[in-house]
């Protein structure tokens, strides 16, 4: 079986809150960029069709934002991947030997997010060659660590020890009010 743990890192457990505090604004900035891009792609026809559902006048930019939030919710609730629309962002976290091993669960463009520079990159895969800048010993050590993290008690499931931290999750019945509020704040930050 091949193992592919790309774009992961590890941080000392006592720095996990610092990591979360630093990654949240990066994630919300990216989600806001996606929202603005999608808002700019809404056609006049789509906007007018949506306006016809309302009995009162609504500002075009606010309406566009509402349309995009609905698209975020739709993308998050479907089993079909929606790169460029689904802004769901979770962090899978495992604790082992004094470190928090962190693996983002997200879609494009979030997989391009860079971690804070003090977080140690800790990816591993066995389906292709290791990166040139990592020694054979270090690569073997990473494999052993990920094996221990995933199956250390003999349970062959990464879920047996995994914790999931949600930063953005529009899949619930009521959406994600906190994420919607934060994205709205960023999208409309430059309006007077």
N, C-alpha and C positions, 0 to 999 in steps of 0.2 A: 504494500500500500504506500502511495506517495504522500509525503507530508509537505504542505505549502503554508508556511507562516510568514507572509510578507508584511512589510511595513509595521513591524512590532518593535517594542522597546521595553526596557526595564528601568525602574527607578527604585531607590531605597524606599521601603515602606513608609518611613517617616517623612518622605517628600511627596507622597501620593496626593495629598490635598493641594500642594503647590502645583503639581502637574495638572490636576483638574482645573484649578483656577486659571492656569495659563492656556489650556487647550480650549476651554469654553468660548472665549472671545474669538479665537481662530475659527472654530466651527461655525459660530453665528455670523462672522464676517463672510465666510464662504456661502452659507445658506442665503444671506442677504444678496450676495452677488448673483446667485442662481435666481432668486426672486426677481431682481431688477431685470436680468436678461430675459426671463420669461414674460415679465410685464411688458417689456418693449416689443415682444413678438406677438402680442395679442392684436388681432385685426379689428378694424372698425366694425365689421360684420359681427364678430364674436362679442364685442363690447355691446353693440346695440341689441343683440339677441338677449344678452344677460340683463341689460337695462329694462327690457320689456317685462321682466319678472317682478319689478319693484313698482310700488304705488307712489313712491316718493322720489325726488331728485337725489342722486348720489354723485359725488365727485368722481370723475373718470379714473384718477389715480387710485383712489380708495376702492373703487369697484374692481380695477385690475388686480389690486392686492388680494381682494376677496376671491377672485377667480383663481389666483395662484395658490392661495391657501387650500382651496378645494382640490386643486391638482396635486398638491403635496399630500393631502389626506388620501386621495384616490390611489396615488402611487404607493403609499405606505401600506395600504390595505389589500393590495393585490399581490398574488404570488409571482407575477411576472415582473422581472427586473425593469426598472425605469431609469437608466442612467441619465443624468442631467436634469431629472425632475424629482426623484426621491431624495429628500434631504435628511432621511433618518440617519442618526449617528449614535451608535452605542460603542462602549468600550468593554470588551471582555477582559477581565482581570483575574489573574491567579496570584496567590501569595506563596512564595517558596524561598527558603533560606534568606530571609531578610529583605527580599525584593518583591515588588509588584511587577508582574509581567503583563504587559498591556498589548492587546490586539484590537484595533478598530474594526467594527463591523459597519460597513458603509458602502456606498456606491460612488461612482464617478460624479463629481470631481473631488469628493472628500478623500479618496484614496491617495490624493496628491498632497494632502496636508503634511506639513513638516512638524515634527515634535520639537519641543523646546530643546535648545542645543545642549543642555546639561543632561538630558535623558539619553541613556545608552541604547543605541540601535541594537536589537537582539532578534533579528529575523533568522529563520532556518527553513530550508527546503531540501528534499533529497531527490527531486525529479530532474535536476540539472546541476551543473557544476557550481561550486561555491564561489562567492565573489573573490576576486584577486587579492583584495586587501585584508582577507581573513585567513589566518594560518590554518593548516590541517588540524592542529591540536585544538584551536579555538572552535573550529567547525564541529569537531567531535564532541567537545564540551557542550556546545549549544544543543546538539542532538540529544545528549544525555539529559540535559536540563529540561528540554521540552518533553521528553519521554517521562521523566519524573513528575513534571507538572501535570501532564495529561493522564498518566496511568500509574502514578506512584503507589496507589493502594490496590492495584490489580484490577481496577475497573477500567475497561477500555472505552472510555468516553470522556471527551474533554469537558463535558458538562458536570462530571462528578465533583469537581473542585472549582468550577468557574463561577465568578460573580459577574453580573452585567450591570454596567452603569449607563443609563440613558441620558444623553444630552438633548437630542431631538427625537421625538417619537410621535408622529401624527397618526399612528395606527389604532389608537384607542377609540372607543365609541364617541367620545367628546373631543377628539383631536388633542392638541397639545397647546393649551392656552399660554403657558409660560414661554414656549418657543415662538408661538405666533406673536406674542407681545414683544419679545426681544427682536425678532426679525422686522416687525413693523417699525419699531423704534429706529432701527438702523436704516431701513429703506427710506423712511421719511425724515431722516435726521437733517437733511439739507433744505427742507421746505420751510418757508416762513410762516 
